[in-house]
Amino acid sequence: MASKTAKQSLSHLERTAAEPRDETLHRVLLTNIDPVNPTIRLFRLSPVLEPGWRPITFLPGQWLDVYVPGISKAGGFTITSPPSLLQPPSNYLELAIQKSPSNPPAAWLWQEEERILGSQLQVRVGGSFVWPPPLLSNGESGVEEKGAGKATRVVFIAGGVGINPLMSIVSHLEQTAREAGKLGLVVKFFYTTRDPGPHTNPSEILFLERLISVFDTLGNEGQFQLFLTSGQNGGEEVRSEKHVVGVKGIEIQRRRIHHTDLLDALGPIEERKRTICYICGIPTMTDEFVEKAKNAEGMNEANVLSEKWW
């Protein structure tokens, strides 16, 4: 088994060589950069409409091979926007990219904004960690597991920047709920990230304000919980405050996500064949919760989907 260090040394293309990819390289313009906090930026990429242009299509949860000027190897960055925003009038893809001097494409994208805005990049869509899930359906794909029927519950567990593909998926579900009047699914969403302190502006927690809006739309069909860890004492609860300044109406825990949280979210045992679970975060967290979800009584292992980024 490859060591963690060996896995970290692999390029994005090497790590994802077995993943499905679109064959087409698309030209895009870097049209907007929005700093979230000192270590994360949001980027908007707009398709270049040129002779022979082919529309970019993707499923919620997929990533891009991103080729930046002067660097031969692609960087891998998850699409955080839903497919609907790639249509007029918005017409863009969004990426959330963490500052990483050791990653050449990320380092290029973290240059001064005025140096790179308007640059032309090339991108290719890939990845299998997607919505709708392969075995069960909420009615979008028409694919159902024999004897199980449609999905009735979806559980998301996001750790740190593992929020990225799940943001695309849950944004798509929000749009579905808006258009249909209701989603027809129970959505449970756990987001764990490092505690920035009790006086942090909520906009500095990646996608927090957007998630609050999503779950306001989902109403009784959704539940969102934020777990803030200090990095001390194994991430266990070290403070009593359960708030972030400016954040209202959501449940905040200053502790790790517990296994009991996951098991409760998966729903009643007799209904778990219709439960889908998406998990994305650091490898150790992802492996821990994937194992727990797959071994939970009543769960179908094939309905536990995960993605890890080193």
C-alpha positions as CSV (number, residue, x, y, z in Angstrom):
1,M,0.0,0.0,0.0
2,A,1.4,3.4,-1.0
3,S,2.4,5.6,1.9
4,K,0.7,8.9,2.5
5,T,3.9,10.8,1.4
6,A,4.0,8.8,-1.8
7,K,0.3,9.6,-2.5
8,Q,0.9,13.3,-1.8
9,S,3.8,13.4,-4.3
10,L,1.6,12.1,-7.1
11,S,0.3,14.7,-9.6
12,H,-3.5,15.3,-10.0
13,L,-3.4,13.5,-13.4
14,E,-1.6,10.5,-11.8
15,R,-4.0,10.3,-8.9
16,T,-7.1,10.4,-11.1
17,A,-5.8,8.4,-14.1
18,A,-8.6,5.8,-13.6
19,E,-11.4,8.4,-13.3
20,P,-13.7,9.1,-16.2
21,R,-12.8,12.3,-18.2
22,D,-14.4,14.2,-21.1
23,E,-12.1,14.1,-24.1
24,T,-12.5,17.8,-24.9
25,L,-10.3,20.6,-23.7
26,H,-12.3,23.8,-23.4
27,R,-10.9,27.3,-23.5
28,V,-12.1,29.6,-20.7
29,L,-11.4,33.1,-19.5
30,L,-10.6,33.9,-15.9
31,T,-13.2,36.6,-15.3
32,N,-13.4,37.1,-11.6
33,I,-11.4,36.4,-8.4
34,D,-13.1,36.8,-5.0
35,P,-11.0,36.3,-1.8
36,V,-12.9,34.4,0.9
37,N,-10.2,34.5,3.6
38,P,-6.4,34.6,3.6
39,T,-6.0,31.1,2.3
40,I,-9.0,30.6,-0.1
41,R,-10.1,32.3,-3.3
42,L,-13.1,31.8,-5.5
43,F,-12.5,31.9,-9.3
44,R,-15.0,32.3,-12.1
45,L,-14.2,30.8,-15.5
46,S,-16.3,31.8,-18.5
47,P,-16.3,29.7,-21.7
48,V,-14.6,31.2,-24.8
49,L,-17.1,31.2,-27.6
50,E,-15.1,30.6,-30.8
51,P,-15.6,28.8,-34.1
52,G,-16.1,25.1,-33.4
53,W,-17.0,25.8,-29.8
54,R,-18.6,22.9,-27.9
55,P,-20.7,23.6,-24.7
56,I,-19.1,22.5,-21.5
57,T,-21.3,20.0,-19.6
58,F,-20.8,18.5,-16.2
59,L,-22.6,16.8,-13.3
60,P,-22.7,18.3,-9.8
61,G,-19.6,17.0,-7.9
62,Q,-17.2,16.8,-10.8
63,W,-13.8,18.5,-11.1
64,L,-11.7,20.1,-13.8
65,D,-8.2,19.4,-15.1
66,V,-7.0,23.1,-15.3
67,Y,-4.1,24.0,-17.5
68,V,-2.7,27.5,-16.8
69,P,-0.2,29.4,-19.0
70,G,3.4,28.2,-18.8
71,I,2.8,25.0,-16.8
72,S,2.5,21.7,-18.7
73,K,0.8,19.6,-16.0
74,A,-2.8,20.3,-15.1
75,G,-4.1,21.1,-11.6
76,G,-7.2,19.4,-10.3
77,F,-9.9,21.7,-8.9
78,T,-13.5,20.9,-8.0
79,I,-16.4,22.8,-9.6
80,T,-18.3,24.4,-6.8
81,S,-21.1,25.9,-8.8
82,P,-24.2,24.0,-10.1
83,P,-24.6,23.2,-13.8
84,S,-27.3,25.9,-14.1
85,L,-24.8,28.7,-13.6
86,L,-23.0,27.6,-16.8
87,Q,-26.1,28.7,-18.7
88,P,-27.0,32.3,-19.8
89,P,-27.1,34.8,-18.3
90,S,-24.5,33.6,-15.7
91,N,-22.4,31.5,-18.0
92,Y,-19.6,30.6,-15.7
93,L,-17.9,27.8,-13.7
94,E,-16.8,28.5,-10.1
95,L,-13.7,27.0,-8.4
96,A,-12.6,27.4,-4.8
97,I,-8.8,27.1,-4.6
98,Q,-6.7,27.0,-1.5
99,K,-3.4,28.7,-1.4
100,S,-0.6,26.1,-2.0
101,P,2.8,27.3,-3.1
102,S,3.9,23.7,-3.7
103,N,1.2,23.2,-6.3
104,P,2.3,25.0,-9.5
105,P,-1.2,25.6,-11.0
106,A,-2.6,26.7,-7.6
107,A,0.4,29.0,-7.1
108,W,-0.1,30.5,-10.6
109,L,-3.7,31.2,-9.6
110,W,-2.6,32.9,-6.4
111,Q,-0.6,35.6,-8.2
112,E,-1.7,39.2,-7.8
113,E,-5.2,39.5,-9.3
114,E,-4.3,42.2,-11.9
115,R,-1.6,39.9,-13.4
116,I,-4.0,37.0,-14.2
117,L,-7.5,38.4,-14.6
118,G,-8.5,37.9,-18.2
119,S,-6.1,35.1,-18.8
120,Q,-7.1,32.2,-21.0
121,L,-7.0,28.7,-19.5
122,Q,-7.9,25.3,-20.7
123,V,-10.1,22.9,-18.8
124,R,-11.4,19.3,-19.0
125,V,-14.3,17.9,-17.0
126,G,-13.7,14.6,-15.0
127,G,-14.7,12.6,-12.0
128,S,-17.2,10.1,-10.8
129,F,-18.2,11.5,-7.4
130,V,-21.5,12.9,-8.8
131,W,-25.2,13.6,-8.4
132,P,-27.4,11.8,-9.2
133,P,-26.0,8.7,-7.5
134,P,-25.5,5.5,-9.6
135,L,-27.9,3.1,-7.9
136,L,-30.7,5.2,-6.5
137,S,-32.6,8.1,-8.1
138,N,-34.5,11.1,-6.8
139,G,-36.2,11.1,-10.2
140,E,-33.5,12.8,-12.2
141,S,-31.7,9.8,-13.7
142,G,-34.5,7.3,-13.9
143,V,-32.1,4.7,-12.6
144,E,-33.3,2.8,-9.5
145,E,-32.0,-0.2,-7.6
146,K,-34.3,-3.1,-7.9
147,G,-36.6,-3.4,-5.0
148,A,-35.4,-0.2,-3.4
149,G,-37.3,2.5,-5.2
150,K,-36.3,6.1,-5.3
151,A,-33.8,7.8,-2.8
152,T,-35.6,9.3,0.1
153,R,-32.7,10.7,2.1
154,V,-29.2,12.0,1.3
155,V,-26.5,12.6,3.9
156,F,-23.5,14.8,3.2
157,I,-20.4,15.0,5.4
158,A,-17.8,17.6,4.4
159,G,-14.5,18.2,6.0
160,G,-12.6,21.4,5.2
161,V,-12.2,22.0,1.5
162,G,-14.0,18.7,1.0
163,I,-17.0,21.1,1.0
164,N,-16.3,21.9,-2.7
165,P,-18.0,19.1,-4.6
166,L,-20.8,18.9,-2.0
167,M,-21.5,22.6,-2.5
168,S,-22.1,22.0,-6.2
169,I,-24.4,19.1,-5.4
170,V,-26.5,20.8,-2.7
171,S,-26.8,23.9,-4.8
172,H,-28.2,21.8,-7.6
173,L,-30.7,20.3,-5.1
174,E,-31.7,23.7,-3.9
175,Q,-32.5,24.7,-7.5
176,T,-34.6,21.5,-7.9
177,A,-36.5,22.4,-4.8
178,R,-37.1,26.0,-6.0
179,E,-38.4,24.8,-9.4
180,A,-40.6,21.9,-8.0
181,G,-41.8,23.6,-4.8
182,K,-40.2,20.8,-2.8
183,L,-37.3,18.4,-3.2
184,G,-38.9,15.1,-2.1
185,L,-35.8,14.2,-0.2
186,V,-34.6,14.5,3.4
187,V,-31.2,16.3,3.2
188,K,-28.8,16.1,6.2
189,F,-25.6,18.1,5.9
190,F,-22.6,18.1,8.3
191,Y,-19.8,20.5,7.7
192,T,-16.7,20.4,9.8
193,T,-13.9,22.9,9.6
194,R,-11.3,24.5,11.8
195,D,-12.7,26.9,14.3
196,P,-11.7,30.5,13.3
197,G,-12.8,31.9,16.6
198,P,-16.0,33.3,18.0
199,H,-15.7,36.8,16.5
200,T,-15.0,35.7,12.9
201,N,-17.1,37.1,10.1
202,P,-19.2,34.2,8.8
203,S,-18.2,35.1,5.2
204,E,-14.7,33.9,6.0
205,I,-15.9,30.3,6.5
206,L,-16.0,28.9,3.0
207,F,-19.6,28.7,1.7
208,L,-21.2,29.1,5.1
209,E,-23.5,31.9,4.1
210,R,-24.4,30.1,0.9
211,L,-25.2,27.0,2.8
212,I,-27.5,28.9,5.2
213,S,-29.4,30.2,2.2
214,V,-29.7,26.7,0.7
215,F,-31.1,25.2,3.8
216,D,-33.5,28.1,4.3
217,T,-34.9,27.2,0.8
218,L,-35.1,23.5,1.7
219,G,-37.0,24.2,4.9
220,N,-38.3,21.2,6.7
221,E,-36.7,18.9,4.1
222,G,-33.2,19.9,5.2
223,Q,-31.0,20.1,8.3
224,F,-27.5,21.7,8.3
225,Q,-25.0,21.5,11.2
226,L,-21.7,23.2,11.5
227,F,-18.9,21.5,13.5
228,L,-16.0,23.7,14.4
229,T,-12.8,22.0,15.7
230,S,-9.9,23.7,17.4
231,G,-7.2,21.2,16.4
232,Q,-6.6,20.6,20.1
233,N,-7.4,17.6,22.2
234,G,-8.2,15.5,19.1
235,G,-10.7,18.1,18.0
236,E,-13.0,17.5,20.9
237,E,-15.2,20.2,22.3
238,V,-13.1,22.8,24.2
239,R,-15.5,25.7,24.5
240,S,-19.0,26.2,25.5
241,E,-20.0,28.9,23.0
242,K,-22.3,27.6,20.2
243,H,-22.4,30.6,17.9
244,V,-20.4,32.5,15.3
245,V,-20.9,36.3,15.3
246,G,-23.5,37.1,12.6
247,V,-24.8,33.5,12.2
248,K,-28.3,32.7,13.2
249,G,-30.7,29.9,12.7
250,I,-28.2,27.0,12.3
251,E,-26.9,24.5,14.8
252,I,-23.2,24.9,15.6
253,Q,-21.1,22.4,17.6
254,R,-17.6,23.1,18.7
255,R,-16.5,19.5,18.5
256,R,-15.8,16.7,16.0
257,I,-18.6,14.9,14.2
258,H,-19.3,11.8,16.2
259,H,-20.3,8.4,14.8
260,T,-23.6,8.8,16.6
261,D,-24.3,11.9,14.5
262,L,-23.8,10.0,11.3
263,L,-25.9,7.0,12.4
264,D,-28.8,9.3,13.4
265,A,-28.6,11.1,10.1
266,L,-28.8,7.9,8.1
267,G,-32.3,7.5,9.3
268,P,-34.3,4.5,10.5
269,I,-32.7,1.1,9.8
270,E,-35.7,-0.1,7.8
271,E,-35.4,2.9,5.5
272,R,-31.7,3.0,4.9
273,K,-31.8,1.2,1.6
274,R,-33.1,4.4,0.2
275,T,-30.4,6.5,1.9
276,I,-27.4,8.0,0.0
277,C,-24.3,9.1,1.8
278,Y,-21.6,11.5,0.3
279,I,-18.4,12.0,2.2
280,C,-15.5,14.2,1.2
281,G,-12.6,15.5,3.3
282,I,-9.1,14.6,4.4
283,P,-8.3,10.9,3.9
284,T,-8.3,9.9,7.6
285,M,-11.7,11.5,8.2
286,T,-13.1,10.2,5.0
287,D,-12.0,6.6,5.6
288,E,-13.4,6.7,9.1
289,F,-16.9,7.8,8.1
290,V,-17.0,5.7,5.0
291,E,-16.3,2.6,7.0
292,K,-18.9,3.5,9.6
293,A,-21.6,4.3,7.0
294,K,-21.0,1.2,4.9
295,N,-21.2,-1.0,8.1
296,A,-24.3,0.7,9.4
297,E,-27.2,-1.7,9.7
298,G,-29.5,-1.5,6.7
299,M,-27.2,0.5,4.5
300,N,-26.2,-0.6,1.0
301,E,-22.4,-0.2,0.7
302,A,-22.8,0.9,-2.9
303,N,-24.7,4.0,-1.8
304,V,-21.8,5.3,0.3
305,L,-19.9,7.6,-2.0
306,S,-16.6,9.3,-1.2
307,E,-13.8,11.4,-2.6
308,K,-10.4,12.2,-1.0
309,W,-8.0,15.0,-2.0
310,W,-4.4,14.9,-0.7
